[in-house]
Structure formats: structure tokens, C-alpha cells
Amino acid sequence: MTLAVHRIGPACTIQDQGRTGYLDQGLSRSGAADALALYEGAALLGQSPTCAALEMAGMGGEFEATAPTAFALTGAPMQASVDGSPIAWDASHLLEPGQRLVIGSVLQGSYGYLHLGGGIDAEVFLGSRSTHLTARIGQAVQAGDLLPATGTGRTGMKLRTDDRFSGGVLRVVASFQTSLFDDETLARFTQTDFRRGARANRMGMQLDSEGEGFAAKGQLNILSEVITPGDIQMTGSGNPFILLPECQTTGGYPRIATVLPCDMPRAAQTPAGAQVRFQFVTLEQAVALQSAYAADLARLPGHVEPLVRDPHDIPDLLSYQLISGMISATD
């Protein structure tokens, strides 16, 4: 199975769960900004969540099937149609040879995902198919590219998902430099409504707020040390940045807190201008929340159900034999 790319947005990359074990060599994990979307696509198609998918930042593209192709759409909802007929998001479908899938702009959130049956068969580098633009591993998908898939998948299925595409509360734990922020600053941090700013990419996202910034004591004397996705760095202006999958591996800005991994899909999917707030939890609570999240991921395949099409969305409805057999009003 192969999808031919006729048109594509400016920031569409192939992503899986990323590559681990290379922080000491200066290479961050990369991988999908919304890892939950990978599990959702896998559940819909009946395959492994380690499969690679196309991550679409804000805008999709136009694709044509060269063979019968199973695909699924997850993550931030986007306008989508096959040969001009709208199709459901958070669902799996079949694209016949010659049919064209068009994915438009995002309706809510930031990152949408296109999954193919068996996963996109991109080159494996250091154990992952993930593109890492800042490390110059791979490149963004371009018009004229082919997206080969490695197998078949289940189609005609849907999945009900919770809204994680409009901001909200992000739970955090204390980081190495949390103690450098006084109690008043920490209290103000958790009581502030932040807005996702315009400065955001796969390295990180800036948060804006009213009033003064957030400063740590002696922050100019902090030595660079290892950092990971989810860390919240305070820049010199006092604006927090949430680090995302392509963040650098070391840094010297003070970290006021770290977002729990289970809340990173909500963080990454927060659209520009949407509000977020932070809530500190203990390490014991964080472990329990993360365990519950892992259990929910394992149960996802059991929540998939058949996709029932709306008759209004079937353009050739009258061509179907809807009634068969002989009907009598008297017998």
C-alpha cells in the first residue's frame, strides 16, 4: 500500500514513539508530540502503537491511494474528505485506488495524525522512524513523496475520545530548581491563567500571562544540566516555556516544574491563545496518575466500536438495495 502526496502542509513529519538512550550524545527523543494519538490510531486499525504515522501541524494535505489502503485519523480534529465527501475523525476508513483523501486545516488543537495500516514504512535510524528536524534526521514530507505502508488494517471503526484540544489544567511535579522560587512566586504560578503564545514548535511552546514574570533566586548561576520534554523553563523575560519532543538535551534556565507525561498530550495540543493552569501533585500522586494512564492506554482497543455512517453522508444512497424480499400488506 502506498499513498502519493499531491499537496502537503509546511510542517508534516513522520513520527513514532521516538528514540531513547541518546541524551548523553546530545540527541533528544523526538517522536509524536501527542503520543496518545498513536495509541488511538493503533486501536482503530488493530495494530501496534509503535507504528509510525504522519504528524500534521495545523494543516494536512491531499493524498491518493495507489492500492486499497486502510487509514485512520486521530489527534486534533481537522477537516477531512474522500473524493469530496466528508469523513469522520477518530475513525478508520478504506481508501480505494485512485481515491483522494483531503485533510484541511485544524478545527481544534494543534497536531492531527494520519495512520496507515501496518504503519508508515520510513527508514529506521537509531531504532526509530521519527523525523527530528532540529537534529537534521529526516525531513518534512513534501509534495511528490510516497508514503509506503507495511500491511493492512481494520476499517470502519470509531473511537470516542476526551477533549484535550483546548487547554486546561496541567499537573506538574517539582523540578530540580523549584526550590529556587519562593513560596509567593510558586503560589502565583499555580494561580495564573496562562495563554499559549505564538512562539511554539516541536522544541517547545511559550506561555504568556498578565503581570510580572517569574524569576528564581540566583538563576544566573545555574549550571547547564540534563532537561527532558515536560520541563517548564523560565526564560530571562520570566515567561515559561514547556519543552516538547525536540527540545535540547541540556539547559541552564531554571525549571519551575515538570508536566506529567500523561498530561503532555493536552499540553502539546493546546492551540494558540488557549488557557492553561498548573497544579502541583506529589511524586506519589504522579506515580498513581501515570499508572492509571498506562492502564487506560492498554484498554483503548476495547473501546473501539463500529462506525455507523450517517445516511446524509452517503451520496449514492439510492444505489443500495435497502429492502429485499416480498412484502405483502395482507399476508
C-alpha positions in Angstrom: 0.0 0.0 0.0 1.2 3.5 -0.8 -0.2 7.0 -0.5 1.0 9.5 -3.1 1.4 13.0 -1.7 -0.1 15.6 -4.0 -0.2 18.5 -1.6 1.1 18.9 2.0 1.2 21.4 4.8 4.6 23.0 5.8 5.2 21.1 9.0 4.2 17.5 8.4 6.6 14.8 9.6 6.7 11.1 10.1 6.7 10.3 13.8 6.6 7.2 16.1 7.3 7.0 19.8 10.8 8.4 19.3 14.3 7.2 20.0 15.6 6.8 23.5 19.0 6.3 25.0 20.9 9.1 23.2 20.6 12.0 25.6 24.3 11.7 26.6 25.1 12.2 22.9 23.0 15.3 22.6 20.1 13.7 20.8 16.6 14.2 22.3 13.8 11.7 21.9 11.7 13.4 19.2 8.6 11.3 18.4 4.9 12.3 18.3 4.0 15.5 20.1 0.8 13.8 21.1 1.8 10.2 21.9 -1.8 9.3 22.9 -2.8 9.8 19.3 -0.5 7.0 18.3 -2.3 4.6 20.6 -5.7 5.8 19.3 -4.7 5.2 15.7 -3.3 1.7 16.6 -6.5 0.8 18.4 -8.7 1.8 15.4 -6.6 -0.1 12.9 -5.8 -3.1 15.1 -2.1 -2.7 15.1 0.9 -1.8 17.4 1.2 1.7 18.9 4.9 1.6 17.9 3.8 2.1 14.2 4.9 5.4 12.6 2.3 7.9 11.5 2.2 11.3 9.7 2.0 14.2 12.2 0.3 17.2 10.7 0.9 20.6 12.5 -2.1 22.8 11.8 -2.7 21.6 8.2 -2.9 18.4 6.3 -2.7 17.8 2.6 -4.0 15.8 -0.4 -3.2 12.1 -0.8 -4.0 9.5 -3.4 -4.1 5.7 -2.9 -2.2 3.5 -5.4 -3.8 0.4 -3.8 -6.6 -0.3 -1.3 -5.3 1.5 1.8 -6.6 1.3 5.4 -6.1 4.5 7.3 -7.2 6.2 10.5 -7.3 9.9 11.6 -6.7 10.9 15.2 -5.4 13.8 17.3 -6.5 17.4 16.7 -9.7 17.3 14.6 -9.2 18.5 11.0 -11.4 18.9 8.0 -11.3 15.6 6.1 -12.9 14.2 3.0 -12.6 11.4 0.4 -13.4 12.4 -3.1 -15.3 15.4 -1.7 -17.4 13.5 0.8 -16.7 14.3 4.5 -15.4 11.5 6.6 -15.4 11.0 10.4 -12.4 11.9 12.6 -11.2 9.4 15.3 -12.2 6.7 12.9 -10.6 4.2 10.4 -11.5 4.1 6.7 -10.6 2.4 3.4 -9.2 4.4 0.5 -9.6 2.6 -2.8 -7.1 3.0 -5.7 -7.4 6.4 -7.3 -9.4 7.9 -4.5 -8.1 11.1 -2.9 -8.0 11.9 0.8 -8.0 15.6 1.5 -7.2 16.8 5.0 -7.6 20.5 5.6 -6.9 22.9 8.5 -7.1 22.1 12.1 -10.5 22.8 13.8 -9.3 22.5 17.4 -5.9 21.7 18.9 -2.5 21.7 17.1 -1.5 18.2 15.8 -3.5 15.8 13.7 -2.3 12.3 12.8 -2.8 10.2 9.7 -2.1 6.5 10.3 -1.8 3.8 7.6 -2.4 0.1 8.0 0.8 -1.5 9.3 2.4 1.9 9.9 4.4 4.1 7.5 7.5 2.2 6.3 10.0 5.1 6.7 13.7 4.5 7.2 14.7 3.3 10.7 17.6 5.4 12.2 18.8 4.6 15.7 15.8 2.5 16.4 13.1 4.9 15.3 11.4 6.2 12.2 10.8 9.6 13.8 11.9 12.7 11.9 13.9 15.1 14.1 14.2 18.4 12.2 16.4 20.2 14.7 18.9 17.3 14.6 18.6 17.0 10.8 17.3 13.5 10.9 14.9 13.1 8.0 12.9 16.0 6.6 9.4 17.3 6.4 7.1 15.4 3.9 6.9 17.1 0.5 4.5 17.1 -2.4 5.6 14.2 -4.7 6.7 12.0 -1.8 5.3 8.5 -1.4 4.1 7.1 2.0 4.5 3.3 1.9 2.7 1.2 4.4 3.7 -2.2 5.7 0.4 -4.0 5.9 -3.4 -4.0 6.2 -5.6 -2.6 8.9 -9.1 -2.8 10.3 -11.5 -0.2 8.8 -15.0 1.1 9.6 -14.3 1.6 13.3 -14.5 4.7 15.6 -13.3 5.7 19.0 -14.8 8.2 21.4 -12.1 10.5 22.8 -12.0 13.1 25.5 -11.3 16.8 24.7 -7.6 17.6 25.1 -7.5 20.2 22.4 -8.5 23.4 24.2 -6.0 23.8 27.1 -7.0 23.2 30.7 -5.2 22.0 33.9 -1.7 20.5 33.5 -0.5 18.6 36.5 3.2 19.0 37.5 5.8 17.8 39.9 8.6 19.8 41.5 11.8 20.0 39.4 15.4 20.4 40.4 15.2 24.2 40.6 11.7 24.5 42.1 13.2 25.3 45.5 14.9 28.4 43.9 11.4 30.0 43.5 10.0 31.5 46.7 6.6 30.5 48.1 4.9 33.6 46.8 6.2 33.1 43.3 5.1 29.4 43.3 1.6 30.3 44.6 1.3 33.0 41.9 2.4 30.4 39.3 -0.4 28.0 40.2 -3.0 30.8 40.4 -2.1 32.3 37.0 -4.1 31.7 33.8 -1.5 31.3 31.1 -2.2 31.6 27.4 -0.2 29.6 24.8 1.8 32.2 22.8 2.6 32.4 19.2 6.1 31.1 19.7 5.7 27.3 19.5 7.1 24.4 17.6 8.2 20.8 18.3 11.0 22.1 20.6 8.7 24.0 23.0 5.8 26.3 23.5 5.8 29.8 25.1 3.2 30.7 27.7 2.1 34.3 28.2 0.3 35.9 31.2 -0.6 39.2 32.7 1.6 40.9 35.3 5.2 40.4 36.1 7.3 37.4 35.1 8.5 34.5 37.3 12.1 34.7 38.5 14.2 32.3 40.6 16.9 33.3 43.1 20.4 33.2 41.6 19.2 31.9 38.3 22.3 33.4 36.5 24.4 31.0 38.5 22.6 27.8 37.4 24.8 25.3 35.6 23.5 23.6 32.4 22.2 20.1 33.1 20.0 17.5 31.5 16.5 18.5 30.6 13.6 16.5 29.2 10.2 17.1 27.5 7.7 18.4 30.0 10.2 20.5 31.9 9.0 24.1 32.3 11.8 26.6 31.9 11.7 30.2 32.9 13.5 32.4 30.4 15.2 35.7 31.2 11.9 37.5 30.5 10.1 35.4 33.1 7.9 33.7 30.5 7.6 29.9 31.0 8.3 27.5 28.1 7.0 23.9 28.2 9.6 21.7 26.4 8.4 19.3 23.8 9.9 16.3 22.0 12.6 18.1 20.0 13.9 20.1 23.0 17.6 20.4 23.6 19.2 17.9 26.0 20.8 20.4 28.4 19.9 23.9 29.6 20.7 26.5 32.2 17.3 28.2 32.6 15.6 27.4 35.9 12.9 24.9 35.8 9.9 25.7 38.0 8.2 22.3 37.4 7.7 19.4 35.1 4.5 18.4 33.4 3.5 14.8 34.0 3.9 12.6 30.9 0.2 11.7 31.0 -0.7 15.4 30.6 1.8 16.1 27.8 -0.8 15.3 25.0 -3.0 18.1 26.4 -0.1 20.4 26.7 1.1 19.8 23.1 -2.4 20.1 21.7 -3.1 23.4 23.4 -3.8 25.9 20.5 -2.5 29.4 20.3 -4.5 31.7 22.7 -6.0 28.9 24.7 -5.6 28.9 28.5 -3.7 26.5 30.8 -3.2 26.4 34.5 -0.7 24.3 36.6 -1.4 22.1 39.5 1.4 20.6 41.7 1.0 17.0 42.7 3.3 14.9 44.9 5.5 12.2 43.5 3.2 9.5 44.9 0.2 11.1 43.2 2.2 11.4 40.0 3.1 7.7 40.0 -0.6 6.8 40.6 -1.8 9.1 37.8 0.8 7.7 35.4 -0.2 4.1 36.2 -3.8 4.9 35.6 -2.9 6.5 32.3 -0.9 3.4 31.2 -3.9 1.2 32.2 -6.2 3.4 30.0 -3.9 3.0 27.1 -3.9 -0.7 27.4 -7.8 -0.7 27.4 -8.1 1.5 24.3 -8.6 -1.4 21.9 -11.6 -2.5 23.9 -13.3 0.9 23.4 -13.3 0.8 19.6 -16.7 0.3 18.1 -18.2 0.1 14.6 -18.5 3.3 12.7 -22.2 3.8 11.7 -22.4 6.1 8.7 -25.0 8.9 8.6 -27.3 8.3 5.6 -26.9 12.0 4.8 -23.2 11.4 4.2 -23.7 8.6 1.7 -24.0 10.3 -1.8 -25.0 7.1 -3.6 -27.6 6.0 -1.0 -30.3 5.3 -3.6 -28.0 2.8 -5.4 -28.1 0.5 -2.4 -30.7 -2.4 -2.2 -32.2 -1.3 1.2 -35.2 -3.6 1.1 -35.2 -7.2 -0.2 -37.8 -9.9 -0.4 -41.5 -9.8 -1.0 -43.7 -7.5 1.2 -47.4 -8.1 1.5 -50.0 -5.9 3.3 -52.3 -8.9 3.7 -50.2 -12.0 4.2 
